[in-house]
Amino acid sequence: MIKKVLAILGVIVAVLVILALAVPFFINVDQFRPRVEGQLSSSLGRQVHIGKLSLSLLTGELGATAIAISDELTLSRFMVVWKSSDSSSCGSDFAAS
C-alpha cells in the first residue's frame, strides 16, 4: 500500500517538474512587453523601453535583455539604459537622448 502511494506521488512530482520545464516554451512572455512598458511609463511618468523578455520557472526568473528609462527633459538630456546579453545580470550605460 505504501509503495503504491509513493509511486503515485513520484509520478505526480515528475509530471510537475516536466511541466515546469516545458511551460516557458509554450508561453511567449515577450507578448506582455508593450503592456509592461505602458504601465511602467505611466507609473514613473517617464518613457520606458524594455528589450526581449524571457521566463524561467525552474529558477524563478523573469529577465529582460535591456531596460531604458528616459530622464525628465527639464533636468537633463540623458537616458539610463541597462543592457545584458543574458537575463542574469544587467550593467548600466548612460546614453544621450
Buried (B, 14 or more C-beta within 10 A) or exposed (E): EEEEEEEEEEEEEEEEEEEEEEEBEEEEBBEBBEEBBEEBBEEEEBBBBBBEBBBBBEEEEEBBBBBBBBBEEEEEEEBBBBBBEEBEEBEEEEEEE
